[in-house]
Amino acid sequence: MKLDPFCAEQGGSGEPCAPSFLEILCDRGFRWLTFAAGGIVISLGLYIIFEIGSAAVPAMKDNGLGFFVSTTWDVARNEFGILAEIWGTLYSSLLALLLGGFFGVSIAIFFTQGYLNHRVAQVFRSIIQLLAAIPSVVYGLWGIYVVIPALRPVASWLNEHFGFIPFFGTKLSGPGLAPAVIVLAIMILPTVAAISQDAFKQIPYKVKEAAYGMGTTRREAIMLVMLPTAANGIMGALVLGFGRALGETMALAMLIGNANQISLSLFSPAKTLASLLASNFPEAGAVEVSALMYAAVALLIITVGVNALGAFIMSRSKRQEAI
């Protein structure tokens, strides 16, 4: 119902005017259109899950739950396991999230808390957003020809002087975990920075004024007031960035080394579930395709679990704030 002061039926009195038949039809049509669009998206997701699961059934029967605790991937003997790939996926994604999350939130603070002129901040903001438009393959090539050569002397020095620490226990002879993590952190940086900026912008200006009115410095206002207030939005940004890191394929396939091993060393080669799928699918036979689909199911479970955990943490934080 809308207010129309010139409604003929109400004598122009400004009383609520009954919606016309056309308005009711448009409202119901729009409602059903949105329901249909949502149903199509949900159906498409369920169809994709069904197709992947159906193709993975033979491997599930042959390998069972041992598929998740074995590190063997031997096509000749039809022995498959993805423990090393699960480790590489989670380890590389967590490291990239720590690096990209720190810089992403820092950039959001720098752009929204008055450190830059508005026009200058808009220019830098556009540059950061353009990082999301660079293809994954280009990131991979840049990592091979720029990041790895620049990182190799640093890795050798760290291994020589601090090799007793597990994180520096090997040398960087070529593709490895560290260059993959650096490139992956840059790839998730625009997502984290953009959503974190929105979280800071949604904070009412009176909150900042109240903080300054209590005598806080800019740093204290940001650390003690702005960051806790924007925590839910920042958490959402980190969850989305982590999901982006989990599913990255081509850049990691080019940079991580594709070695089926578990290691804490930042300079040793590793393997992720996404790189396993990208590397093995072109030449896979029927048995290996089923195993790869099983690995895709595992990656899907990890991704859904991460997003569900993030949603739970965010909803719990909102409930605590409401209390």
C-alpha positions as CSV (number, residue, x, y, z in Angstrom):
1,M,0.0,0.0,0.0
2,K,1.3,3.4,-0.9
3,L,0.4,6.9,0.2
4,D,-1.1,9.0,-2.6
5,P,-2.4,12.5,-1.6
6,F,-4.1,12.8,-5.0
7,C,-5.8,9.4,-4.8
8,A,-9.2,9.8,-6.4
9,E,-10.8,7.0,-4.4
10,Q,-9.9,8.7,-1.1
11,G,-10.8,12.2,-2.3
12,G,-7.1,13.3,-2.2
13,S,-7.0,13.1,1.5
14,G,-3.7,11.4,1.7
15,E,-5.2,8.1,3.1
16,P,-3.6,4.8,2.1
17,C,-4.7,4.0,-1.4
18,A,-5.5,0.4,-2.4
19,P,-3.0,-1.0,-4.9
20,S,-4.2,-1.5,-8.4
21,F,-4.6,-4.9,-10.1
22,L,-1.5,-4.2,-12.2
23,E,0.6,-3.4,-9.1
24,I,-0.6,-6.6,-7.4
25,L,0.2,-8.6,-10.6
26,C,3.7,-7.0,-10.9
27,D,4.4,-7.7,-7.2
28,R,3.4,-11.3,-7.4
29,G,5.3,-11.8,-10.7
30,F,8.5,-10.3,-9.3
31,R,8.1,-12.6,-6.2
32,W,7.7,-15.7,-8.3
33,L,10.6,-14.6,-10.5
34,T,12.9,-14.4,-7.6
35,F,11.7,-17.7,-6.2
36,A,12.3,-19.3,-9.6
37,A,15.8,-17.8,-9.9
38,G,16.7,-19.0,-6.4
39,G,15.3,-22.5,-7.1
40,I,17.3,-22.7,-10.4
41,V,20.6,-21.9,-8.6
42,I,19.9,-24.4,-5.8
43,S,18.9,-27.1,-8.3
44,L,22.0,-26.4,-10.4
45,G,24.2,-26.8,-7.2
46,L,22.5,-30.0,-6.3
47,Y,22.9,-31.3,-9.8
48,I,26.6,-30.6,-9.8
49,I,27.0,-32.4,-6.5
50,F,25.0,-35.4,-7.8
51,E,27.1,-35.7,-10.9
52,I,30.4,-35.5,-9.1
53,G,29.2,-37.9,-6.4
54,S,27.9,-40.4,-9.0
55,A,31.3,-40.4,-10.8
56,A,33.1,-40.8,-7.5
57,V,31.1,-43.9,-6.3
58,P,33.4,-46.5,-7.8
59,A,36.5,-44.9,-6.1
60,M,34.5,-44.7,-2.8
61,K,33.8,-48.4,-3.0
62,D,37.4,-49.3,-3.8
63,N,39.2,-47.0,-1.4
64,G,36.8,-46.2,1.3
65,L,37.9,-43.8,4.1
66,G,41.5,-44.9,3.6
67,F,41.5,-42.5,0.6
68,F,41.8,-39.7,3.1
69,V,44.7,-41.1,5.2
70,S,47.0,-42.4,2.4
71,T,49.7,-40.5,0.6
72,T,50.0,-42.9,-2.3
73,W,48.8,-41.9,-5.8
74,D,49.8,-44.8,-8.0
75,V,47.8,-45.2,-11.2
76,A,49.6,-48.4,-12.2
77,R,48.5,-50.3,-9.0
78,N,45.2,-48.4,-8.7
79,E,46.2,-47.1,-5.2
80,F,45.0,-43.6,-4.5
81,G,45.2,-41.4,-1.4
82,I,44.9,-37.6,-0.9
83,L,46.3,-37.0,2.6
84,A,49.3,-35.0,1.2
85,E,46.9,-33.0,-1.1
86,I,44.6,-32.2,1.8
87,W,47.7,-31.0,3.9
88,G,49.0,-28.9,1.0
89,T,45.5,-27.4,0.4
90,L,45.0,-26.4,4.0
91,Y,48.6,-25.4,4.7
92,S,49.0,-23.2,1.7
93,S,45.6,-21.6,2.1
94,L,46.1,-20.8,5.8
95,L,49.5,-19.3,5.1
96,A,48.1,-17.2,2.3
97,L,45.2,-16.1,4.5
98,L,47.5,-15.0,7.2
99,L,49.6,-12.9,4.7
100,G,46.7,-11.7,2.5
101,G,44.4,-11.1,5.4
102,F,46.9,-9.0,7.3
103,F,47.6,-6.8,4.3
104,G,44.0,-6.7,3.2
105,V,42.7,-5.5,6.5
106,S,45.6,-3.0,6.8
107,I,44.8,-1.6,3.3
108,A,41.1,-1.3,4.3
109,I,42.1,0.7,7.4
110,F,44.5,2.9,5.4
111,F,41.8,3.7,2.8
112,T,38.9,4.4,5.2
113,Q,40.4,6.0,8.3
114,G,41.5,9.3,6.9
115,Y,45.2,8.5,6.1
116,L,44.7,9.4,2.5
117,N,42.9,12.1,0.6
118,H,39.6,10.8,-0.8
119,R,40.6,11.1,-4.5
120,V,44.0,9.5,-3.9
121,A,42.4,6.7,-1.9
122,Q,40.0,6.1,-4.8
123,V,42.9,5.7,-7.2
124,F,44.7,3.2,-5.0
125,R,41.4,1.4,-4.3
126,S,40.9,1.0,-8.1
127,I,44.5,-0.4,-8.5
128,I,43.9,-2.9,-5.7
129,Q,40.6,-4.0,-7.3
130,L,42.3,-4.5,-10.7
131,L,44.4,-7.3,-9.1
132,A,41.2,-9.4,-9.1
133,A,41.0,-9.1,-12.9
134,I,44.4,-10.6,-13.6
135,P,44.1,-14.2,-14.9
136,S,45.4,-17.0,-12.8
137,V,47.8,-18.1,-15.5
138,V,49.4,-14.7,-15.6
139,Y,49.9,-14.9,-11.8
140,G,51.5,-18.3,-12.3
141,L,53.9,-17.0,-15.0
142,W,54.8,-14.0,-12.9
143,G,55.6,-16.3,-10.0
144,I,57.8,-18.5,-12.2
145,Y,59.8,-15.7,-13.8
146,V,59.9,-13.1,-10.9
147,V,58.9,-14.5,-7.5
148,I,60.9,-17.8,-7.6
149,P,64.2,-16.2,-8.8
150,A,63.8,-13.3,-6.2
151,L,63.0,-15.7,-3.4
152,R,65.7,-18.3,-4.0
153,P,68.6,-16.4,-2.5
154,V,66.5,-15.5,0.6
155,A,65.5,-19.2,0.9
156,S,69.1,-20.4,0.7
157,W,70.3,-17.9,3.3
158,L,67.4,-18.9,5.7
159,N,68.1,-22.6,5.2
160,E,71.9,-22.1,5.7
161,H,71.5,-20.2,9.0
162,F,68.2,-21.4,10.4
163,G,67.8,-24.8,8.8
164,F,67.2,-26.4,12.2
165,I,63.8,-24.7,12.2
166,P,61.3,-27.0,10.3
167,F,59.9,-24.1,8.3
168,F,63.3,-23.5,6.7
169,G,64.5,-27.1,6.6
170,T,65.0,-27.3,2.8
171,K,66.3,-25.1,0.0
172,L,64.1,-23.6,-2.7
173,S,65.4,-25.4,-5.8
174,G,62.4,-24.4,-8.0
175,P,58.6,-24.3,-7.6
176,G,57.7,-24.7,-3.9
177,L,55.2,-23.7,-1.2
178,A,56.6,-20.2,-0.5
179,P,56.2,-18.7,-4.0
180,A,52.8,-20.3,-4.3
181,V,51.7,-18.8,-0.9
182,I,53.0,-15.3,-1.9
183,V,51.1,-15.4,-5.2
184,L,48.0,-16.8,-3.6
185,A,48.0,-14.1,-0.9
186,I,48.1,-11.5,-3.6
187,M,45.2,-13.2,-5.4
188,I,42.9,-13.1,-2.3
189,L,44.1,-9.6,-1.3
190,P,41.4,-7.7,-3.4
191,T,38.6,-9.8,-1.9
192,V,39.7,-9.3,1.7
193,A,40.4,-5.6,1.2
194,A,37.2,-4.7,-0.6
195,I,34.8,-6.4,1.9
196,S,36.8,-5.1,4.9
197,Q,36.5,-1.6,3.5
198,D,32.7,-2.0,3.2
199,A,32.7,-3.2,6.8
200,F,34.5,-0.1,8.0
201,K,32.3,2.2,5.9
202,Q,29.2,0.8,7.5
203,I,30.3,1.9,10.9
204,P,28.3,5.1,11.9
205,Y,30.4,8.2,12.0
206,K,29.1,9.0,15.5
207,V,31.0,5.9,16.8
208,K,34.3,7.4,15.6
209,E,33.3,10.8,17.0
210,A,32.5,9.2,20.4
211,A,35.9,7.4,20.5
212,Y,37.7,10.7,19.7
213,G,35.5,12.5,22.2
214,M,36.8,10.2,25.0
215,G,40.3,11.3,24.2
216,T,41.6,8.3,22.2
217,T,44.3,8.7,19.6
218,R,43.6,7.6,16.0
219,R,45.5,4.3,16.6
220,E,43.6,3.7,19.8
221,A,40.3,4.5,18.1
222,I,41.0,2.1,15.3
223,M,42.3,-0.8,17.4
224,L,39.9,-0.5,20.3
225,V,36.7,0.7,18.6
226,M,36.7,0.4,14.8
227,L,38.2,-3.1,14.5
228,P,35.9,-4.7,17.1
229,T,32.9,-3.0,15.5
230,A,33.8,-4.2,12.0
231,A,34.8,-7.6,13.2
232,N,31.8,-9.4,11.6
233,G,32.5,-7.9,8.2
234,I,36.2,-8.6,8.5
235,M,35.4,-12.2,9.4
236,G,33.2,-12.6,6.4
237,A,36.1,-11.2,4.2
238,L,38.5,-13.7,5.7
239,V,36.1,-16.6,5.1
240,L,35.6,-15.6,1.5
241,G,39.3,-15.1,1.0
242,F,40.0,-18.6,2.5
243,G,37.4,-20.1,0.2
244,R,39.1,-18.4,-2.8
245,A,42.4,-19.8,-1.7
246,L,41.1,-23.3,-1.3
247,G,39.8,-23.5,-4.9
248,E,42.7,-21.8,-6.7
249,T,44.0,-24.1,-9.4
250,M,46.2,-22.9,-12.2
251,A,48.6,-20.6,-10.4
252,L,49.2,-23.3,-7.7
253,A,49.6,-26.0,-10.2
254,M,52.4,-23.9,-11.8
255,L,54.1,-22.8,-8.6
256,I,53.7,-25.3,-5.8
257,G,55.8,-28.1,-7.3
258,N,53.3,-30.9,-7.4
259,A,55.2,-33.2,-5.0
260,N,53.1,-35.8,-3.2
261,Q,54.6,-35.2,0.3
262,I,53.8,-33.7,3.7
263,S,56.3,-31.2,5.0
264,L,56.4,-28.1,7.2
265,S,59.1,-26.5,5.1
266,L,58.1,-23.3,3.3
267,F,60.6,-24.1,0.5
268,S,59.7,-27.7,-0.3
269,P,57.3,-28.6,-3.1
270,A,53.8,-29.7,-2.2
271,K,50.5,-30.4,-3.9
272,T,46.9,-29.3,-3.4
273,L,43.6,-30.9,-4.3
274,A,42.9,-28.4,-7.0
275,S,46.4,-28.8,-8.6
276,L,45.9,-32.6,-8.4
277,L,42.7,-32.3,-10.5
278,A,44.2,-29.9,-13.0
279,S,47.4,-31.9,-13.5
280,N,45.9,-35.4,-13.7
281,F,42.6,-35.1,-15.5
282,P,43.9,-34.6,-19.1
283,E,45.5,-38.1,-19.2
284,A,43.4,-39.9,-16.7
285,G,41.7,-43.2,-17.4
286,A,38.3,-44.3,-16.1
287,V,39.6,-45.6,-12.8
288,E,41.7,-42.5,-12.1
289,V,38.9,-40.2,-13.2
290,S,36.7,-41.8,-10.5
291,A,39.5,-41.2,-7.9
292,L,39.8,-37.6,-9.0
293,M,36.1,-37.1,-8.6
294,Y,36.5,-38.5,-5.1
295,A,39.1,-35.9,-4.5
296,A,36.8,-33.3,-5.9
297,V,34.1,-34.4,-3.3
298,A,36.8,-34.0,-0.6
299,L,37.6,-30.5,-1.8
300,L,33.8,-29.7,-1.9
301,I,33.4,-31.0,1.7
302,I,36.3,-28.8,2.9
303,T,35.0,-25.7,1.2
304,V,31.5,-26.2,2.5
305,G,32.8,-26.9,6.0
306,V,35.0,-23.7,6.0
307,N,32.0,-21.6,4.9
308,A,29.7,-23.2,7.4
309,L,32.2,-22.6,10.2
310,G,32.6,-19.0,9.1
311,A,28.8,-18.5,9.0
312,F,28.5,-20.0,12.5
313,I,31.2,-17.8,14.0
314,M,29.6,-14.7,12.4
315,S,26.1,-15.5,13.7
316,R,27.5,-16.3,17.1
317,S,29.3,-12.9,17.2
318,K,26.1,-11.1,16.2
319,R,24.1,-12.8,18.9
320,Q,26.7,-11.8,21.5
321,E,26.6,-8.2,20.3
322,A,22.8,-8.3,20.5
323,I,23.1,-9.4,24.1
